[in-house]
Amino acid sequence: KVDFSGPTHKVQIDEEKWIEANAVIICTGASAKWLGLESEQRLNGFGVSACAVCDGFFFRGKEVAIVGAGDTACEEALYLSKLATTVHMIVRKGPDGMKASKVMQDRVKQASNIKIYWNSETVEVVGANKVEAVTIKDNQSGTVATVPVAAFFVAIGHQPNSDIFKGWLDMDEAGYLQTVPGTSKTNIAGVFAAGDVQDKNYRQAVTAAGSGCMAALDAERYLGAAGLH
Ligand SMILES: Cc1cc2nc3c(=O)[nH]c(=O)nc-3n(C[C@H](O)[C@H](O)[C@H](O)COP(=O)(O)OP(=O)(O)OC[C@H]3O[C@@H](n4cnc5c(N)ncnc54)[C@H](O)[C@@H]3O)c2cc1C
């Protein structure tokens, strides 16, 4: 819990101890959404990944699968198509139900090495110690196919860890904290945000670290200007 109502800011730790501070930097990150399959969690880090631009390179020259149908999934499928021999893209709905913008859909459909499985869902990620295949079910025909792949990418969205700031801080419709452009300042003086919790575009370690540095400098300047440091 947090309480940003007073002149000093309060943050509760481990649901018991309250800490008071003149400046707070929020860097709670964003969590990838998962399908919820046991095999997906067991093989996480062994071919299962939620970040194609981070881990795609390890599967250069191999066949990979990706699940998702939004702009991010399309962007990641296109990125993978430049590295992998074939990208098997699993889409739960049909061509008319895809969430991605038309321009991204068209780019994916036109890529010669992206094979789209419409109206399909992932039954299981197959492999004892690393990803070896993915089992895909066509929900219209009921057909189940096992496709050999070396990696399985999940691109069904991220959830910014910002619930505890609801009602205090400005956030977009997805829950990403909003900062004054070019700074880490939130709508409350002395409260700053850095990293993935305020960045739905890049979500990379290096950008998170950079914005963390910005937040540290912003906080130091804030404390200095207020005569608190
Ligand atoms: C599979 C994968 C591979 C990746 N590979 C790369 C890569 O190769 N290169 C790269 O640049 N980036 C990579 N990334 C992205 C990178 O990990 C993130 O961009 C980066 O870690 C974001 O840093 P952050 O500090 O904002 O958040 P995080 O690293 O997510 O840290 C947030 C922390 O806040 C904690 N937290 C959340 N809520 C609360 C709360 N209420 N109270 C207290 N603590 C809380 C969390 O437990 C966590 O420890 C990868 C991401 C994934 C998922």
The ligand as an SDF file (V2000), in Angstrom:
LIG
                    3D

 53 58  0  0  0  0  0  0  0  0999 V2000
   12.2930  -13.6140  -20.7710 C   0  0  0  0  0  0  0  0  0  0  0  0
   12.8300  -12.1970  -20.7380 C   0  0  0  0  0  0  0  0  0  0  0  0
   14.0910  -11.9580  -21.2550 C   0  0  0  0  0  0  0  0  0  0  0  0
   14.5930  -10.6650  -21.2570 C   0  0  0  0  0  0  0  0  0  0  0  0
   15.8250  -10.4420  -21.8150 N   0  0  0  0  0  0  0  0  0  0  0  0
   16.2870   -9.1820  -21.9170 C   0  0  0  0  0  0  0  0  0  0  0  0
   17.5120   -8.9080  -22.5790 C   0  0  0  0  0  0  0  0  0  0  0  0
   18.1850   -9.8210  -23.0870 O   0  0  0  0  0  0  0  0  0  0  0  0
   17.9220   -7.6170  -22.6680 N   0  0  0  0  0  0  0  0  0  0  0  0
   17.1980   -6.5900  -22.1350 C   0  0  0  0  0  0  0  0  0  0  0  0
   17.6260   -5.4280  -22.2240 O   0  0  0  0  0  0  0  0  0  0  0  0
   16.0240   -6.8180  -21.5050 N   0  0  0  0  0  0  0  0  0  0  0  0
   15.5410   -8.0780  -21.3940 C   0  0  0  0  0  0  0  0  0  0  0  0
   14.3350   -8.3100  -20.8000 N   0  0  0  0  0  0  0  0  0  0  0  0
   13.5770   -7.1700  -20.2610 C   0  0  0  0  0  0  0  0  0  0  0  0
   14.1180   -6.7470  -18.8920 C   0  0  0  0  0  0  0  0  0  0  0  0
   14.1730   -7.8800  -18.0440 O   0  0  0  0  0  0  0  0  0  0  0  0
   13.1990   -5.6800  -18.2890 C   0  0  0  0  0  0  0  0  0  0  0  0
   13.0110   -4.6370  -19.2160 O   0  0  0  0  0  0  0  0  0  0  0  0
   13.7760   -5.0920  -17.0210 C   0  0  0  0  0  0  0  0  0  0  0  0
   14.0280   -6.1080  -16.0690 O   0  0  0  0  0  0  0  0  0  0  0  0
   12.8210   -4.0540  -16.4180 C   0  0  0  0  0  0  0  0  0  0  0  0
   13.3720   -3.5770  -15.2210 O   0  0  0  0  0  0  0  0  0  0  0  0
   12.4380   -2.9610  -14.1030 P   0  0  0  0  0  0  0  0  0  0  0  0
   13.3580   -2.6150  -12.9850 O   0  0  0  0  0  0  0  0  0  0  0  0
   11.5780   -1.9040  -14.6600 O   0  0  0  0  0  0  0  0  0  0  0  0
   11.4490   -4.1300  -13.6570 O   0  0  0  0  0  0  0  0  0  0  0  0
   11.7590   -5.5940  -13.1170 P   0  0  0  0  0  0  0  0  0  0  0  0
   13.1110   -6.0670  -13.4830 O   0  0  0  0  0  0  0  0  0  0  0  0
   10.5800   -6.4040  -13.5480 O   0  0  0  0  0  0  0  0  0  0  0  0
   11.7500   -5.4190  -11.5460 O   0  0  0  0  0  0  0  0  0  0  0  0
   10.5770   -5.0590  -10.8520 C   0  0  0  0  0  0  0  0  0  0  0  0
   10.7290   -5.5350   -9.4160 C   0  0  0  0  0  0  0  0  0  0  0  0
    9.7080   -4.9500   -8.6200 O   0  0  0  0  0  0  0  0  0  0  0  0
    9.1640   -5.9510   -7.7880 C   0  0  0  0  0  0  0  0  0  0  0  0
    7.8000   -5.5600   -7.4320 N   0  0  0  0  0  0  0  0  0  0  0  0
    6.6960   -5.5520   -8.2180 C   0  0  0  0  0  0  0  0  0  0  0  0
    5.6300   -5.1240   -7.5260 N   0  0  0  0  0  0  0  0  0  0  0  0
    6.0710   -4.8410   -6.2780 C   0  0  0  0  0  0  0  0  0  0  0  0
    5.4430   -4.3620   -5.0910 C   0  0  0  0  0  0  0  0  0  0  0  0
    4.1420   -4.0830   -5.0530 N   0  0  0  0  0  0  0  0  0  0  0  0
    6.1980   -4.1930   -3.9930 N   0  0  0  0  0  0  0  0  0  0  0  0
    7.5210   -4.4760   -4.0090 C   0  0  0  0  0  0  0  0  0  0  0  0
    8.1800   -4.9320   -5.1010 N   0  0  0  0  0  0  0  0  0  0  0  0
    7.4540   -5.1130   -6.2180 C   0  0  0  0  0  0  0  0  0  0  0  0
    9.2470   -7.2170   -8.6150 C   0  0  0  0  0  0  0  0  0  0  0  0
    9.2000   -8.3540   -7.7890 O   0  0  0  0  0  0  0  0  0  0  0  0
   10.6090   -7.0460   -9.2730 C   0  0  0  0  0  0  0  0  0  0  0  0
   11.6310   -7.5210   -8.4550 O   0  0  0  0  0  0  0  0  0  0  0  0
   13.8240   -9.5970  -20.7350 C   0  0  0  0  0  0  0  0  0  0  0  0
   12.5650   -9.8470  -20.1810 C   0  0  0  0  0  0  0  0  0  0  0  0
   12.0600  -11.1380  -20.1890 C   0  0  0  0  0  0  0  0  0  0  0  0
   10.6890  -11.3960  -19.5980 C   0  0  0  0  0  0  0  0  0  0  0  0
  1  2  1  0
  2  3  1  0
  2 52  2  0
  3  4  2  0
  4  5  1  0
  4 50  1  0
  5  6  2  0
  6  7  1  0
  6 13  1  0
  7  8  2  0
  7  9  1  0
  9 10  1  0
 10 11  2  0
 10 12  1  0
 12 13  2  0
 13 14  1  0
 14 15  1  0
 14 50  1  0
 15 16  1  0
 16 17  1  0
 16 18  1  0
 18 19  1  0
 18 20  1  0
 20 21  1  0
 20 22  1  0
 22 23  1  0
 23 24  1  0
 24 25  2  0
 24 26  1  0
 24 27  1  0
 27 28  1  0
 28 29  2  0
 28 30  1  0
 28 31  1  0
 31 32  1  0
 32 33  1  0
 33 34  1  0
 33 48  1  0
 34 35  1  0
 35 36  1  0
 35 46  1  0
 36 37  1  0
 36 45  1  0
 37 38  2  0
 38 39  1  0
 39 40  1  0
 39 45  2  0
 40 41  1  0
 40 42  2  0
 42 43  1  0
 43 44  2  0
 44 45  1  0
 46 47  1  0
 46 48  1  0
 48 49  1  0
 50 51  2  0
 51 52  1  0
 52 53  1  0
M  END
$$$$
